Amino acid sequence: MTYANSAKILAQFGATLDHVMEKTLYVLDVDEAFAVAGEVRKEAYAKARPSAPAI
């Protein structure tokens, strides 16, 4: 699921990505995931980013 899809679902309930408190990231390669995910998260979350434990 992309951040755009998540934003559409949240909008149906009157929320935005700014309302997200935590998300869980399931990965096989932690280093690669964080190398890519960091920049994507900065673009998706205008304000403070939610905590993001990786499993």
Secondary structure in CASP SS format (residue, H / E / C, confidence):
PFRMAT SS
TARGET T0000
AUTHOR 0000-0000-0000
METHOD secondary structure of the structure
MODEL  1
M C 1.00
T C 1.00
Y H 1.00
A H 1.00
N H 1.00
S H 1.00
A H 1.00
K H 1.00
I H 1.00
L H 1.00
A H 1.00
Q C 1.00
F C 1.00
G C 1.00
A C 1.00
T C 1.00
L H 1.00
D H 1.00
H H 1.00
V C 1.00
M C 1.00
E E 1.00
K C 1.00
T C 1.00
L E 1.00
Y C 1.00
V C 1.00
L C 1.00
D C 1.00
V H 1.00
D H 1.00
E H 1.00
A H 1.00
F H 1.00
A H 1.00
V H 1.00
A H 1.00
G H 1.00
E H 1.00
V H 1.00
R H 1.00
K H 1.00
E H 1.00
A H 1.00
Y C 1.00
A C 1.00
K C 1.00
A C 1.00
R C 1.00
P C 1.00
S E 1.00
A C 1.00
P C 1.00
A E 1.00
I C 1.00
END
